[in-house]
């Protein structure tokens, strides 16, 4: 994997662009981020470790019988995949174009938009009384599909930006995606052959994730504290606020158009708007050199903040609506609530 982390000549184009921007004095360049090698390596290792734990925990929630059930009736999963890899990449591309974002900002937004769904969507699907089986199967299927679709979509959309055609580290991205499937497969195997170990793994993973997340935030702040303000620009904040909102809205609308039930439509909505932020951060931090990506490797954190805020607001609106107009499927939801809650709580930090 270390070979994919090395800086190659393809990054020179982006670096030259930003050097020119800084020399011109327009103040729009992202600047050069100089992180000590030891600190950079520590952050990379922690990010990869966090991603590994999240994916193995996700695998431990999966049951092969449920995967087969949705694969034999793939309408919900197919619509969700189309929404995930159709709506979000196009939204990222459109926003980057409309706001005329700089190359490194544009490629960061595109990578985030092309990422698969994250396990945070499972939590909000539960809160929105969605179809939890569909939610977890969709998260797993989108992670698998991303191995081929994410590089393809990045290649297609990067053609729309001058200077980005040959700078995306496809090998590093494919390697990161492939490595996410290994722990997920391990988790599925454990849950299938040794189910009694799954609760322990999820609980232990929760504790390790908490400690690792605190360390990553602390080390990242120490590394970029002097240039942190550079990522909090109006265009970046606008994209971070609009992308999840558009994903939630269009995911629901598309599901209703395709005649999915309200329960599945709410699930697809959450799956579409919630990106795999851990994967996005890992790709940006590991596949790009610090001098190239600069503080933009923190864009997923900004996106994550808006993603949670908007999902919580939608959940609140849904709960208020439900208080005045109970849903027809509430009886089934109550029966499933206990099992689903036990299944999804260990992923809450994801």
ABEGO torsion letter per residue (X at the ends): XAAAABBBAAAAAAAAAAAAAAAAGAGABAEBBBBBAAAAAAAAAAAAAAAAAAAAAAAAABBAAAAAAAAABAAAAAAAAAAAAAAAAAAAAAAAAAAGBBAAAAAAAAAAAABBBBAAAAAAAAAAGBBAAAAAAAAAAAAAAAAAAAAAAAAAAAAABBGAAAABBAAAAAAAAAAAAAAAAAAAAAAAABAAAAAAAAAAAAAAAAAAAAAAAAAAAAAAAAAAAAABBAAAAAAAAAAAAAAAAAAAAAAAAAGBBAAAAAAAAAAAABBBAAAAAAAAAAABBAAAAEAAAAAAAAAAAAAAAAAAAAAAAAAAAAAABBBAAAAAAAAAAAAAAAAAAAAAAX
